[in-house]
Amino acid sequence: MKVDDKNLRPIWLDTDLKAVKVIDQRRLPHEFVIADLKNVDDIIMAIKEMYVRGAPLIGVTAAYGVYLAALNSPVKTIEDDYLKEECSRLKSARPTAVNLAWAVDKVLFEVLKVEKPKKKIDTARTQAEKIAEAEAENCRKIGEHGLVLVDEISRRKKGKTVNLLTHCNAGWLACIEYGTATAPIYAAYEKGIDVHVWVDETRPLNQGSRLTAWELGRHGIKHTIITDNAGGHLMQHGMVDIVIVGTDRATCTGDVANKIGTYLKALAARDNNIPFYVALPSSTFDWNLKDGIKEIPIEERDPDEIRYVQGLDQGITRSVLVPPASSPAANFAFDVTPARLVTGFITERGICKATEHDIKRLFPEKKSP
């Protein structure tokens, strides 16, 4: 994506192919910092500490982790058992986003087919790069399909501003290019449709107000940051035309896990007859799960992410304590929105209802024999 007339991605290999470079998303929007990831431990740390976040980007980062595992093998033969162990460590970095395990397994499967050490390294790099390009292309297609929804609203409103609401950051920072939830927004903007985005701040880490707002602002798209609790009010007063969010894992039956607070947006949208869409590439479907509320693991993160807020103070980025120092906090990172509240999915293959039958209509290869 273009940022200040420069093409940027959140992850890339450096010129000598011995390190993975990522935008440290913890530091945005006030500082732009590039971090070098040189081994599997660095990759795991970056995923856990949220240098990188968003399901597709987590998957691509982990895929590059397999490449670094092969590159940094302690023995020249690159033992398969060693690679399997490193891949197991990578897959345990975060529990909710299914793309992580999917990408690692995809790269490892191809690497185990070859024997020569150099071929293993080259295969791992090639497969990681293929996954990155495929996810970028999937998001471009999500934008094309989602554009139809935005265009329909624009026509119905006779060219007046289309107001979209999104939660968390499902933009190119999370997805290599275009984003998932933001892809239709970018596509509509490029087509000349008048769009405005209500950006939930998305506590506790403020991925909306820090990252989505930064993205949209750099691209020139109109947006307004709101508190997480303001969405229902806006919907009641006809100020939201459509809600589009991303997801970290979706079941084959249509349940979706996304940043905590998404479920409440879906409830408010249903109560006000506002369409609620989830944008995702097929890599984010967990084809083995049917009951998202019971089966999707919900990550619990460090309570200090709730207790402290980061911001800019006289030119310096600082963290400040908000509640009483003695008060405990609980930090659930995700919630699950049941399929009954989802109007539909926007995927790289088109739009479908949030039902197992319609999802597998788009992905017939996933139907049981």
GULO-610043 format. One line per 3 residues: number of its first residue (from 0); their letters; for each residue z, x, y of N, C-alpha, C. Coordinates in steps of 0.001 Angstrom, whole numbers. Last residue first. Layout:
BEGIN
NUM	a	Z,X,Y,Z,X,Y,Z,X,Y; ... $
//
This chain:
BEGIN
368	psk	1954,-16480,-36055,855,-16699,-36996,1066,-17971,-37812; 2921,-17371,-32719,3327,-17046,-34093,2160,-17338,-35037; 1290,-15982,-29864,1624,-17134,-30713,1978,-16676,-32135 $
365	kep	401,-13887,-28444,1838,-13930,-28695,2250,-15140,-29522; -2236,-14264,-27902,-1920,-13236,-28904,-429,-13209,-29250; -2333,-16042,-25780,-2440,-16569,-27155,-2110,-15540,-28223 $
362	flr	-1297,-16388,-23012,-1116,-15202,-23845,-1160,-15601,-25311; -1774,-18880,-21969,-2316,-17714,-21258,-2269,-16449,-22111; -428,-20292,-23905,-1826,-20628,-23651,-2505,-19473,-22926 $
359	kid	2090,-19380,-23650,1298,-18809,-24739,-147,-19292,-24720; 2853,-20966,-21485,2876,-19503,-21367,1972,-18882,-22430; 2677,-23498,-22621,1719,-23129,-21582,1695,-21618,-21340 $
356	het	4720,-23436,-24601,3354,-23813,-24939,2362,-23305,-23892; 7027,-22780,-23182,6524,-21854,-24190,5055,-22154,-24511; 6796,-23283,-19640,7046,-23789,-20987,6452,-22820,-21995 $
353	akc	6268,-23337,-16807,7353,-22567,-17420,7769,-23193,-18744; 2667,-23318,-16489,3967,-23966,-16420,5013,-23093,-17124; 710,-20708,-14923,1052,-21600,-16027,2384,-22273,-15752 $
350	igr	-2015,-18940,-13548,-782,-19700,-13318,-547,-20629,-14499; -3278,-15708,-14682,-3368,-17014,-14047,-2009,-17654,-13892; -2910,-13197,-15623,-3940,-14012,-16272,-4092,-15401,-15661 $
347	eti	-813,-12126,-14253,-2120,-11485,-14076,-3247,-12277,-14730; 987,-15098,-13128,811,-13887,-13922,-560,-13275,-13641; 3303,-17187,-11997,2068,-16559,-11522,1952,-15220,-12243 $
344	fgt	4710,-20122,-13401,4627,-18662,-13385,3282,-18238,-12814; 6352,-23006,-11889,5345,-22310,-12673,5459,-20808,-12544; 8737,-24243,-11188,7484,-24990,-11089,6396,-24335,-11930 $
341	vlr	11799,-24204,-12733,10672,-23353,-12340,9385,-24185,-12334; 13815,-25634,-13813,13801,-25529,-12353,12610,-24733,-11828; 13566,-25411,-16533,13391,-26747,-15960,13322,-26710,-14432 $
338	apt	14241,-22764,-17199,12831,-23132,-17057,12631,-24472,-16354; 17066,-21549,-15289,16456,-22195,-16457,15048,-22691,-16160; 17766,-18426,-14082,17267,-19727,-13661,16586,-20381,-14855 $
335	vdf	20480,-16309,-14257,19347,-16861,-14999,19016,-18247,-14459; 21303,-13453,-12185,21606,-14741,-12793,20339,-15260,-13470; 22620,-10103,-11707,21547,-11062,-11945,22120,-12426,-12318 $
332	afn	24916,-8591,-11251,23677,-8200,-10585,22580,-9253,-10683; 28170,-9174,-10361,27140,-9572,-11319,25779,-9382,-10639; 30926,-7826,-9577,29555,-7607,-9124,28551,-7904,-10237 $
329	aap	34013,-8610,-8169,33184,-8672,-9378,31723,-8669,-8941; 36949,-7038,-6814,35636,-7650,-6639,34901,-7638,-7971; 40341,-7098,-5468,39337,-6801,-6510,38029,-7513,-6210 $
326	ssa	41869,-5769,-2572,41276,-6939,-3212,40249,-6518,-4275; 42819,-3618,-1180,43498,-3941,-2434,42849,-5101,-3194; 41398,-3501,1169,41225,-2406,212,41813,-2743,-1154 $
323	ppv	39870,-6531,2160,41076,-5720,2045,40918,-4682,934; 36242,-6045,2681,37433,-6806,2306,38694,-5931,2367; 34549,-3816,3782,34634,-5151,4363,35919,-5880,3973 $
320	lvs	33988,-465,4678,34723,-1374,3821,34877,-2726,4509; 30766,961,5226,32053,508,5747,32663,-497,4779; 28674,3768,5328,29180,2655,4534,30542,2274,5073 $
317	rti	25955,4812,7516,27345,4838,7052,27618,3643,6140; 23606,6802,9055,23797,5791,8023,25200,5917,7453; 23459,7252,12534,23933,7788,11258,24125,6639,10271 $
314	gqd	22864,6113,14967,21918,7056,14398,22309,7644,13064; 25042,4380,15343,24762,5451,16291,23901,6553,15661; 24763,3365,12195,25776,3398,13255,25526,4622,14122 $
311	lgq	23288,1336,9838,23071,2419,10788,24065,2301,11929; 24930,614,6658,24136,314,7839,24032,1515,8747; 26346,-909,3780,25694,252,4393,24872,-180,5592 $
308	vyr	29485,-2089,2795,28175,-2422,3334,27621,-1193,4052; 31677,-2524,-29,31163,-1719,1084,29775,-2194,1500; 32129,-4368,-2025,33221,-4073,-1092,32738,-3311,134 $
305	ied	29854,-4405,-3564,30246,-5614,-2838,31227,-5283,-1724; 29813,-1892,-4582,28577,-2366,-3955,28826,-3652,-3175; 32234,-1669,-5854,32139,-1107,-4509,30831,-1488,-3823 $
302	pdr	31884,-2591,-8449,32370,-3536,-7418,32282,-2993,-6001; 29013,-1624,-10180,30197,-1124,-9490,30640,-2117,-8405; 27688,-4407,-12149,27642,-3108,-11491,28951,-2796,-10771 $
299	eei	26619,-5897,-14990,27725,-5898,-14034,27827,-4503,-13446; 23707,-7534,-16152,24355,-6286,-15758,25484,-6547,-14763; 23354,-9675,-18726,23523,-9637,-17274,24336,-8397,-16903 $
296	pie	20973,-10146,-21266,22178,-9429,-20825,22223,-9337,-19301; 19929,-13257,-22424,19596,-12163,-21504,20880,-11465,-21058; 21070,-15345,-24025,20576,-14120,-24639,20239,-12976,-23687 $
293	kig	21941,-17648,-22701,22756,-17092,-23776,22355,-15673,-24160; 19945,-18034,-20803,21350,-18057,-20386,22238,-17408,-21443; 17524,-17970,-22265,17849,-16933,-21295,19311,-16879,-20923 $
290	dkl	16480,-18389,-25291,17537,-18971,-24459,18034,-17912,-23485; 14524,-16799,-26502,14212,-18202,-26208,15242,-18850,-25278; 13015,-13591,-26986,14138,-14419,-26535,13673,-15825,-26195 $
287	nwd	10790,-12118,-27551,11736,-12345,-28646,12876,-13282,-28269; 9309,-11538,-25370,8731,-12493,-26308,9659,-12824,-27461; 10002,-11260,-22255,10654,-10857,-23500,10254,-11895,-24542 $
284	fts	7813,-10342,-19667,8199,-11343,-20657,8915,-10667,-21833; 6940,-8195,-18257,8297,-8668,-17957,8720,-9819,-18872; 4330,-7712,-18830,5313,-6746,-19344,6743,-7195,-19114 $
281	spl	2846,-9547,-17402,3199,-9878,-18785,4224,-8919,-19381; 4301,-9763,-14087,3302,-9279,-15037,3764,-9582,-16455; 5185,-12609,-12039,5541,-11526,-12962,4335,-11059,-13759 $
278	avy	6722,-14953,-9959,5570,-14073,-10140,5974,-12883,-11005; 7654,-18255,-9948,8095,-16916,-10345,6846,-16089,-10632; 8103,-20908,-7567,7277,-20121,-8478,7906,-18752,-8746 $
275	fpi	8804,-23998,-6656,9535,-22754,-6915,8761,-21980,-7985; 8087,-26433,-4173,7668,-25672,-5350,8369,-24317,-5441; 10523,-28780,-3251,9750,-27615,-2813,9348,-26807,-4042 $
272	nnd	12311,-30955,-3295,10916,-31102,-3723,10002,-30001,-3206; 14950,-30468,-2875,14142,-30779,-1696,12644,-30854,-2001; 16023,-29840,-5280,16624,-30964,-4565,15783,-31395,-3373 $
269	raa	14540,-27551,-5919,14357,-28776,-6705,14883,-29988,-5931; 15594,-25751,-4026,14176,-26101,-3994,13925,-27406,-4753; 18243,-25565,-4865,17947,-26119,-3537,16490,-26544,-3435 $
266	lak	17823,-24380,-7385,18487,-25679,-7283,18171,-26350,-5943; 16673,-21952,-6607,15906,-22882,-7436,16503,-24285,-7375; 18770,-20777,-5241,17538,-21098,-4508,16711,-22120,-5285 $
263	lyt	20551,-20432,-7358,20916,-21343,-6272,19700,-21723,-5439; 19164,-18486,-8855,19437,-19808,-9430,19757,-20824,-8346; 19328,-16241,-7204,18036,-16900,-7409,18219,-18320,-7938 $
260	gik	21778,-15036,-7237,21505,-15966,-6147,20197,-16710,-6294; 20899,-11866,-8462,21935,-12878,-8321,21681,-13729,-7064; 17504,-11395,-9380,18647,-10991,-8578,19626,-12148,-8376 $
257	nav	16757,-13025,-12534,16382,-12352,-11284,17657,-12041,-10517; 15504,-14261,-15476,16618,-13523,-14877,16093,-12801,-13643; 14281,-17403,-16535,14045,-16149,-15815,15353,-15556,-15279 $
254	dgt	12735,-19306,-19157,13936,-18952,-18396,13721,-17592,-17737; 10446,-19726,-20753,10388,-19981,-19319,11650,-19753,-18524; 10185,-18991,-23351,10365,-20421,-23105,10478,-20752,-21618 $
251	cta	10188,-16305,-23487,8910,-16966,-23821,8983,-18473,-23620; 12051,-15239,-20568,11925,-15578,-21978,10571,-16245,-22225; 11868,-12489,-18390,11604,-13913,-18608,11464,-14162,-20098 $
248	rdt	13364,-10223,-16204,13103,-10577,-17594,12906,-12088,-17679; 13253,-9940,-13513,13443,-8724,-14304,13243,-8971,-15797; 11063,-11457,-11110,12025,-11542,-12210,12104,-10213,-12934 $
245	gvi	10469,-12869,-7820,10116,-12063,-8980,11112,-12304,-10102; 9563,-15926,-6124,10470,-14825,-6440,9879,-14012,-7582; 8720,-18189,-3680,8167,-17304,-4702,9134,-16141,-4889 $
242	vid	8684,-21424,-2447,9544,-20296,-2806,8823,-19497,-3889; 7139,-23112,272,7087,-22649,-1110,8060,-21486,-1282; 7829,-24011,2803,6740,-24674,2088,6708,-24310,609 $
239	vmg	10558,-24646,4834,10072,-23824,3719,8996,-24617,2988; 11492,-26455,6606,11082,-25158,7152,10624,-24174,6076; 12670,-28949,6223,11226,-28815,6138,10674,-27493,6638 $
236	hqm	15396,-29022,6119,14772,-29323,7403,13272,-29047,7412; 16119,-28190,3596,16460,-29553,4003,15702,-29984,5258; 15364,-25496,3732,14604,-26427,2890,14871,-27874,3283 $
233	lhg	17333,-24453,5398,15931,-24410,5830,15087,-25403,5026; 19592,-24873,3768,19492,-25510,5085,18044,-25560,5548; 19008,-23175,1610,19121,-24617,1418,18988,-25377,2716 $
230	gan	19081,-20582,2840,17860,-21141,2269,17894,-22648,2102; 21440,-19446,3667,20715,-20264,4640,19518,-20997,4037; 22783,-17656,2082,23202,-19055,2019,22421,-19978,2942 $
227	dti	21831,-15144,2696,21529,-15708,1382,21812,-17205,1321; 20544,-15157,6049,21624,-14960,5095,21241,-15604,3765; 17253,-13862,6822,18272,-14915,6833,19396,-14535,5876 $
224	ith	14675,-12438,8729,15779,-12201,7788,16810,-13317,7954; 11335,-13284,8910,12645,-13471,9523,13706,-13278,8453; 7962,-12190,9625,9079,-12460,8719,10358,-12614,9528 $
221	kig	4507,-11484,9590,5628,-12150,10254,6734,-12466,9242; 3275,-8278,8742,3433,-9680,8351,4673,-10277,9019; 2729,-5572,9004,2373,-6471,10091,2511,-7941,9785 $
218	hrg	3603,-3700,7295,2269,-4248,7015,1823,-5244,8084; 6121,-3168,8174,5151,-2070,8221,3727,-2572,8004; 7260,-5677,7575,7134,-5212,8955,6112,-4107,9103 $
215	lew	7244,-5703,4792,6466,-6692,5535,6232,-6254,6975; 8996,-3458,4233,7615,-3569,3735,6765,-4481,4614; 11378,-4242,5518,10718,-2970,5859,9249,-3004,5448 $
212	atl	11969,-6615,4181,11705,-6649,5621,10989,-5382,6075; 12406,-5574,1607,11327,-6533,1841,10967,-6582,3320; 14606,-3739,2257,13353,-3311,1642,12192,-4282,1892 $
209	rsg	16791,-4934,3721,16458,-3501,3829,15016,-3209,3417; 16837,-7635,3150,16863,-7217,4554,16522,-5741,4724; 16625,-7449,249,15738,-8240,1089,15687,-7712,2506 $
206	qnl	18633,-5839,-666,17255,-5417,-921,16254,-6221,-103; 21473,-5797,-324,20574,-6119,785,19131,-5667,566; 23404,-5500,-2179,22729,-4274,-1749,21622,-4526,-728 $
203	prt	24546,-7989,-2985,25312,-7066,-2157,24541,-5862,-1617; 22492,-9981,-711,23719,-9241,-995,23882,-9069,-2506; 19935,-10837,589,20165,-10443,-808,21332,-9474,-966 $
200	edv	18677,-11960,2800,19251,-10615,2917,19526,-10005,1539; 15529,-13516,2369,16966,-13513,2069,17508,-12092,2186; 13133,-14075,4620,13607,-12984,3762,15112,-13104,3556 $
197	wvh	10467,-16101,5039,11924,-16103,5165,12461,-15095,4137; 7388,-15275,6399,8264,-15129,5237,9724,-15187,5663; 4308,-16760,7215,5617,-16283,7692,6568,-16307,6508 $
194	vdi	781,-16681,7755,1955,-16744,6878,3186,-16194,7586; -2336,-17756,8159,-1127,-17574,8968,101,-17769,8080; -4904,-15960,6545,-4032,-17133,6549,-2766,-16815,7346 $
191	gke	-6514,-13774,6229,-6403,-14348,7564,-5580,-15611,7627; -6564,-12352,3942,-7592,-13388,4082,-7548,-14044,5456; -4295,-10829,4199,-5588,-10149,4287,-6731,-11148,4446 $
188	yaa	-2400,-12851,3768,-2469,-12174,5069,-3824,-11501,5246; -2846,-13411,1074,-3064,-14449,2088,-3219,-13830,3473; -2119,-10982,-87,-3484,-11485,-261,-3815,-12535,793 $
185	yip	589,-10827,629,-340,-9812,1125,-1780,-10315,1033; 1428,-13088,-835,1631,-13019,618,670,-12012,1230; 912,-12486,-3494,180,-13591,-2858,311,-13584,-1332 $
182	ata	2774,-10236,-3656,1328,-10055,-3814,525,-11227,-3225; 5475,-10753,-3606,4807,-10505,-2322,3293,-10405,-2446; 6158,-11097,-6275,6345,-12221,-5347,5610,-12007,-4031 $
179	tgy	5051,-8381,-6918,4836,-9610,-7682,4956,-10794,-6730; 3199,-5677,-5300,4381,-6462,-5636,4035,-7615,-6545; 1285,-3743,-4316,1182,-5179,-4029,2482,-5949,-4229 $
176	eic	2233,-1224,-6697,1336,-1714,-5655,1499,-3234,-5521; 4918,-616,-7853,3826,350,-7732,2860,-34,-6610; 7122,-2383,-7559,6038,-2699,-8512,4827,-1777,-8434 $
173	alw	8925,-2206,-5564,9459,-2505,-6896,8391,-2500,-7975; 7359,-1755,-3379,8429,-795,-3656,8986,-983,-5063; 5824,-4018,-3252,5227,-2830,-3851,6270,-1747,-4121 $
170	gan	8380,-6517,-3992,7212,-5997,-3309,6688,-4736,-3975; 10620,-8015,-4368,9635,-7972,-5442,8307,-7536,-4852; 13834,-7991,-3458,12579,-7306,-3161,11720,-7279,-4409 $
167	cht	15477,-11165,-2794,15488,-9773,-3238,14184,-9095,-2823; 13430,-13965,-2478,14795,-13482,-2697,14720,-12101,-3330; 11484,-15851,-83,11639,-14996,-1259,13045,-14431,-1300 $
164	lln	9541,-18472,1195,10872,-17886,1079,10916,-17046,-187; 6964,-19130,3573,7386,-18790,2220,8804,-18245,2264; 5138,-21236,5501,6445,-20587,5425,6857,-20395,3969 $
161	vtk	2147,-21097,7127,2735,-21329,5806,4035,-20529,5728; 1184,-22465,10220,1879,-21400,9502,2418,-21868,8158; -1843,-24456,10070,-536,-24102,10631,178,-23105,9705 $
158	gkk	-4134,-25266,8771,-4107,-23942,9377,-2802,-23548,10025; -3493,-27789,7742,-4578,-27631,8703,-4453,-26335,9510; -1818,-28065,5688,-1178,-28015,7001,-2196,-27782,8119 $
155	rrs	-3631,-27888,3621,-2905,-29144,3792,-2252,-29225,5172; -4377,-25230,3901,-5371,-26288,4132,-4687,-27628,4390; -1944,-24004,3226,-2542,-23778,4549,-3553,-24865,4882 $
152	ied	-1682,-24803,571,-693,-25250,1559,-1257,-25115,2964; -3883,-23464,-540,-3796,-24925,-623,-2815,-25476,418; -3169,-20807,-83,-4350,-21358,577,-4317,-22888,572 $
149	vlv	-1031,-20521,-1812,-806,-20386,-371,-1958,-21017,402; -2349,-20870,-4284,-1235,-21743,-3900,-1004,-21718,-2398; -4205,-18784,-4249,-4673,-20172,-4349,-3587,-21139,-3891 $
146	lgh	-2675,-16500,-4372,-3344,-16834,-3115,-3801,-18283,-3106; -2000,-16165,-7013,-1029,-16796,-6126,-1614,-17193,-4788; -4289,-14821,-7927,-3957,-16149,-8451,-2982,-16887,-7533 $
143	egi	-4175,-12439,-6394,-5367,-13295,-6382,-5033,-14715,-6834; -1647,-11414,-7097,-1949,-11779,-5718,-3132,-12712,-5617; -2089,-10873,-9760,-1074,-11873,-9409,-1305,-12345,-7978 $
140	krc	-3917,-8792,-9423,-4387,-10069,-9972,-3391,-11190,-9703; -2180,-6841,-8457,-3327,-7253,-7640,-3841,-8618,-8110; -489,-6588,-10645,41,-7158,-9409,-1084,-7586,-8472 $
137	nea	-2237,-5396,-12461,-1649,-6703,-12769,-1131,-7378,-11501; -2688,-2957,-11176,-3782,-3900,-11319,-3266,-5306,-11635; -131,-1818,-11443,-701,-2024,-10114,-1827,-3058,-10169 $
134	eae	48,-1719,-14222,985,-2571,-13485,474,-2838,-12070; -1995,127,-14751,-2084,-1240,-15278,-1157,-2175,-14525; -1031,2444,-13552,-2257,1834,-13044,-2396,388,-13510 $
131	aik	1281,2875,-15139,1386,2732,-13682,158,2030,-13123; 129,3144,-17677,1052,2041,-17419,1173,1791,-15920; -1345,5488,-17278,-2032,4238,-17617,-1153,3029,-17332 $
128	eaq	712,7338,-16867,-222,7049,-15778,-982,5747,-16024; 1825,7299,-19413,2638,6900,-18259,1740,6536,-17082; -345,8299,-20909,136,6936,-21151,989,6432,-19987 $
125	tra	-576,10908,-19858,-1694,9966,-19763,-1224,8526,-19928; 1923,12018,-20588,1524,11906,-19176,430,10854,-18996; 1775,11818,-23388,2858,11154,-22657,2489,10965,-21192 $
122	tdi	-464,13446,-23888,-489,12025,-24242,575,11249,-23476; 429,15949,-23054,-718,15326,-22379,-775,13827,-22647; 2521,16318,-24912,2794,16312,-23474,1676,15592,-22729 $
119	kkk	1091,16264,-27319,2176,15303,-27089,2464,15174,-25595; -602,18434,-26961,-1187,17097,-27065,-134,16022,-26844; 1192,20521,-27055,463,20263,-25813,-145,18868,-25816 $
116	pke	2116,20233,-29804,3001,20059,-28636,2260,19754,-27332; 302,18300,-32180,384,19519,-31389,1219,19292,-30133; 321,15574,-33145,1208,16603,-33681,1369,17812,-32777 $
113	vkl	376,12013,-32436,-217,13352,-32359,807,14400,-32759; 1838,9689,-32537,592,9733,-33311,-3,11137,-33378; 3895,9800,-30785,4211,10086,-32189,2958,10131,-33070 $
110	vef	2675,8918,-28443,3031,10334,-28585,3279,10702,-30045; 2475,6149,-28824,1264,6964,-28752,1556,8440,-28960; 5195,5437,-28860,4309,5055,-29973,3053,5923,-29995 $
107	lvk	6077,6266,-26333,6534,6964,-27539,5616,6670,-28723; 4870,4346,-24651,4513,5759,-24552,4880,6500,-25830; 6129,1999,-25595,4665,2078,-25539,4211,3540,-25481 $
104	dva	8833,2478,-25231,8309,2313,-26591,6788,2468,-26637; 8905,2564,-22421,9307,3721,-23221,8703,3629,-24615; 8085,-59,-21758,7293,1094,-21338,7621,2332,-22171 $
101	wal	10122,-1659,-22947,8703,-1871,-23248,7880,-633,-22938; 12454,-813,-21701,12263,-533,-23127,10801,-675,-23520; 11729,-1722,-19037,12200,-380,-19327,11931,-22,-20786 $
98	nva	11133,-4417,-18952,10048,-3451,-18779,10454,-2045,-19174; 13456,-5873,-18935,12843,-5614,-20239,11714,-4597,-20142; 16348,-5436,-17167,14887,-5393,-17037,14235,-4983,-18357 $
95	tpr	19092,-5129,-18066,18476,-6437,-17864,16943,-6392,-17853; 20421,-2572,-18421,20266,-3518,-19523,19346,-4711,-19301; 19576,879,-17939,19963,-408,-17359,19622,-1497,-18366 $
92	ask	19514,3008,-19864,19855,3267,-18463,20294,2003,-17732; 18691,2916,-22463,20056,2437,-22192,20441,2559,-20723; 16250,4136,-22579,16291,2672,-22706,17672,2089,-22409 $
89	lrs	16933,6856,-22482,16219,6228,-21372,16373,4713,-21409; 18085,7196,-25007,18899,7368,-23800,18236,6703,-22598; 15828,6801,-26574,16968,5897,-26723,17879,5991,-25497 $
86	cee	14343,9002,-25814,13855,7655,-25480,14968,6619,-25605; 15834,11029,-26937,15702,10969,-25485,15226,9586,-25035; 15436,10369,-29639,16795,10361,-29074,16744,10262,-27553 $
83	kly	12694,10723,-29899,13279,9399,-30165,14671,9290,-29552; 12500,13468,-29398,11873,12505,-28498,12466,11114,-28670; 13892,14451,-31642,14359,14749,-30282,13785,13732,-29294 $
80	dde	12253,13599,-33691,13619,13081,-33616,14220,13316,-32232; 9945,15124,-33256,9905,13678,-33050,11299,13089,-32921; 10105,18217,-31490,10462,17419,-32660,10454,15922,-32329 $
77	itk	8416,20451,-30241,8685,19090,-29755,8927,18151,-30945; 8010,23148,-30673,7352,22210,-31590,7466,20751,-31146; 9550,24569,-28906,8114,24476,-28635,7407,23463,-29526 $
74	vps	12570,23030,-27855,11828,23829,-28844,10344,23569,-28663; 13411,21424,-25796,14092,22714,-25986,13421,23607,-27024; 11013,19875,-23657,11565,20002,-25005,12196,21373,-25207 $
71	nla	9922,19103,-21248,11123,19951,-21221,11775,20101,-22593; 7795,17423,-21909,7545,18636,-21123,8702,19626,-21211; 9078,15302,-23182,8158,16159,-23929,7943,17489,-23222 $
68	aly	10544,14341,-20981,11225,14708,-22224,10348,15638,-23047; 8547,13704,-19185,9441,14813,-18867,10213,15277,-20095; 7436,11503,-20602,6621,12687,-20299,7514,13892,-20004 $
65	vgy	9591,9793,-20474,9137,10259,-21785,8268,11504,-21619; 9637,9332,-17714,10759,10016,-18346,10402,10539,-19724; 7437,7797,-17299,7355,9193,-16870,8511,10016,-17442 $
62	aat	8684,5485,-18268,7513,6031,-18954,7298,7492,-18573; 10615,5079,-16321,11052,5443,-17678,9898,6025,-18488; 8904,4357,-14216,9774,5527,-14095,10225,6011,-15467 $
59	vgi	7800,2004,-15257,6942,3157,-15011,7764,4435,-14890; 10149,366,-15368,9362,668,-16555,8503,1903,-16372; 10891,278,-12686,11817,850,-13666,11058,1241,-14928 $
56	lpa	8651,-1081,-11682,8878,314,-11304,9854,995,-12252; 8948,-3678,-12882,7779,-2833,-13167,8001,-1370,-12824; 11680,-4422,-11868,11334,-4286,-13282,10096,-3422,-13537 $
53	grv	13557,-2697,-9514,12443,-3597,-9726,11871,-3349,-11105; 14123,678,-8369,14580,-613,-8885,13401,-1578,-8843; 15304,3993,-7803,14191,3101,-8136,14774,1806,-8680 $
50	yme	17836,4576,-7169,16801,5232,-6377,15521,4407,-6548; 19795,3353,-8760,18868,2528,-7993,18122,3289,-6896; 21341,4581,-10573,21845,4582,-9197,20909,3877,-8231 $
47	kia	19787,4271,-12920,21143,3730,-12836,21605,3570,-11391; 17409,5624,-12206,17381,4205,-12597,18764,3583,-12441; 18317,8190,-11622,17557,7453,-10604,17506,5962,-10913 $
44	mii	19523,8905,-14061,20334,8792,-12850,19617,7953,-11794; 17239,9013,-15685,18319,8058,-15986,19188,7827,-14754; 15872,11128,-14426,15261,9803,-14527,16336,8743,-14762 $
41	ddv	17648,13256,-14789,17302,12827,-13430,16723,11410,-13443; 17603,13430,-17576,18853,13096,-16898,18593,12617,-15471; 14953,14241,-18010,15381,12905,-18438,16680,12494,-17747 $
38	nkl	13823,15985,-15018,14150,15893,-16443,14646,14482,-16751; 13220,15867,-12332,12645,16965,-13109,12929,16889,-14600; 12475,14229,-9482,13082,13990,-10793,12424,14952,-11771 $
35	dai	13045,14389,-6068,12356,15013,-7198,13142,14762,-8476; 12736,11955,-3496,13573,12649,-4475,12700,13206,-5597; 12283,11489,-74,11602,11647,-1360,12506,12462,-2277 $
32	vfe	13328,9184,2361,13654,10386,1590,12898,10364,268; 13786,7869,5347,12731,7941,4341,12877,9273,3610; 16284,5750,6630,15897,7108,6266,14811,7030,5201 $
29	hpl	16446,3068,7066,16779,3953,8176,16432,5412,7905; 16200,1159,5100,15031,1453,5928,15244,2541,6968; 16416,3614,2421,15631,2764,3322,16495,1656,3914 $
26	rrq	18047,4723,555,18140,5242,1925,17329,4419,2926; 17540,3770,-1918,18901,3566,-1394,18960,3877,89; 15058,4610,-2664,15153,3307,-2004,16560,2986,-1512 $
23	div	13419,7374,-2456,14823,7019,-2691,15109,5725,-1935; 10335,7515,-3965,11014,7154,-2720,12434,6755,-3077; 9830,10229,-6262,10076,8813,-5978,10631,8665,-4570 $
20	kva	8051,12370,-8410,8563,12125,-7065,8710,10625,-6843; 8569,14360,-11178,8195,13019,-10721,8832,12812,-9359; 7267,17560,-12065,8330,16705,-11531,7734,15362,-11139 $
17	kld	5096,18918,-12860,6360,19296,-13486,7531,18480,-12958; 2563,18811,-11744,2896,17919,-12860,4186,18294,-13579; 1800,20047,-9453,1879,20903,-10643,2336,20135,-11885 $
14	tdl	1858,17907,-7614,595,18566,-7942,670,19449,-9178; 3944,15213,-8878,3565,16220,-7896,2371,17016,-8420; 3363,11764,-9568,3572,13122,-10059,3201,14103,-8965 $
11	wip	5119,8984,-8008,3908,9743,-8315,4316,11103,-8910; 6247,5928,-6543,6400,6966,-7561,5070,7663,-7780; 5635,4051,-4622,7048,4436,-4750,7286,5542,-5769 $
8	rln	2836,5003,-2580,3369,4370,-3771,4823,4820,-3906; 789,4659,327,2026,5085,-318,2239,4322,-1617; -1417,5597,2806,-1309,5000,1485,-84,5552,773 $
5	kdd	-802,4928,6225,-810,5900,5130,-665,5162,3807; -440,3181,8322,-1791,3693,8071,-1846,4793,7021; 2226,2380,7933,1864,3163,9119,551,3903,8897 $
2	vkm	1377,2025,4725,2563,2024,5571,2263,2949,6741; -481,324,2346,-520,1088,3583,785,901,4352; 0,851,-1200,0,0,0,0,884,1245 $
//
